[in-house]
Amino acid sequence: MAFKKQLLPILNANKETLETTIDATGIQIWKTQELKRFLRAQDSIDSIFRSTSLTVDNLIKYLTEYSHLQQIKFRTPRIENLFLWRSVNKFAIFPALRPDGYYTHQTALYFHGLDQFLNSIYFNHEQPARPSSGVLDQSRIDNAFSKGQRLTSARTNYDDIEYWLLNGKQTGRYEVTTMKTSDNLEVQVTDLERTLVDITVRPAYAGGVHNVLMAYRQAQPNLSIQKLADTIRALKYVYPYYQSVGFYIDAAGVYDEEDSRQFLNFGPFQYDFYLDYKMINPHYSEKWKLYYPTSFISL
């Protein structure tokens, strides 16, 4: 580009000043307009703007090519840009993009010590409140679960990590709590009981139903069954996910009969339900009126 030939010597001569100026802010993650406003407002840079044909877009391009600025083009699902300065904690990125959001599903399992970090990060930004989507009947349930689980298209790959931006139902950030990363960054994460409900509802965001079952097993020492039941009530799902939760409690093999009864008390169950989407030749639990994968029999 022309600006490289004409302006590169000037920019290189001022590179240390530019880097020191950005370092002094202590800001590591910038949205596009914030970064542009900051750069335009700096006296140390203004003289270059006034004496050359340099534009702020040219300057940002220079910093990404020759300094420590990195650009991420997030699909949200529209494209939104973030700029990272030097080394950034991977769990700081989504909160900069969506400050009201929180970590969820398999990433929440990781924070609760129930799963390893597997190079995918799940972050939820809630939808606006909307009315319930009609009357439930068996044919509607059968049709919905005969297909694969819908997955968000708001996925972005950066630095060998896939960032998933979910757009879950409005809950008023129900049971979202503050936790810390290994380097003491405070982040918002669903609590244990909310996490188990979320992964029951959308198992593909937790590595699948077998991983969900393992999470229920490992969660037992710290899980409040009463709070789990209260959570499924509070979230007011149209579908009877309490049948799935009860099934997992039974299948985990580490809970008491009274724990299971908490979810039988949601009955009598009106509908046959499904543990997972698009199952082939599933088995059926009479107790929970629930279809589940054949592979669960051997567990």
Stockholm file with secondary structure:
# STOCKHOLM 1.0

chainA/1-299         MAFKKQLLPILNANKETLETTIDATGIQIWKTQELKRFLRAQDSIDSIFRSTSLTVDNLIKYLTEYSHLQQIKFRTPRIENLFLWRSVNKFAIFPALRPDGYYTHQTALYFHGLDQFLNSIYFNHEQPARPSSGVLDQSRIDNAFSKGQRLTSARTNYDDIEYWLLNGKQTGRYEVTTMKTSDNLEVQVTDLERTLVDITVRPAYAGGVHNVLMAYRQAQPNLSIQKLADTIRALKYVYPYYQSVGFYIDAAGVYDEEDSRQFLNFGPFQYDFYLDYKMINPHYSEKWKLYYPTSFISL
#=GR chainA/1-299 SS CHHHHHHHHHHHHTHHHHHHHHHTTCCCEEEHHHHHHHHHTCHHHHHHHHHSCCCHHHHHHHHHHHSSEEEEEEESSSEEEEEEESSCCGGGHHHHHCTTCEECHHHHHHHTTSSCCCSEEEEECCCCCCCCCCCCCHHHHHHHHTSCCCCCSCEEEETTEEEEEECCCCCSSTTEEEEECTTCCEEEEECHHHHHHHHHHCGGGGTCHHHHHHHHHHHGGGCCHHHHHHHHHHHTCSSCHHHHHHHHHHHHSCSCHHHHHHHHTTCSCCSCEESSSSCSSCEEETTTTEEECGGGGGC
#=GC SS_cons         CHHHHHHHHHHHHTHHHHHHHHHTTCCCEEEHHHHHHHHHTCHHHHHHHHHSCCCHHHHHHHHHHHSSEEEEEEESSSEEEEEEESSCCGGGHHHHHCTTCEECHHHHHHHTTSSCCCSEEEEECCCCCCCCCCCCCHHHHHHHHTSCCCCCSCEEEETTEEEEEECCCCCSSTTEEEEECTTCCEEEEECHHHHHHHHHHCGGGGTCHHHHHHHHHHHGGGCCHHHHHHHHHHHTCSSCHHHHHHHHHHHHSCSCHHHHHHHHTTCSCCSCEESSSSCSSCEEETTTTEEECGGGGGC
//
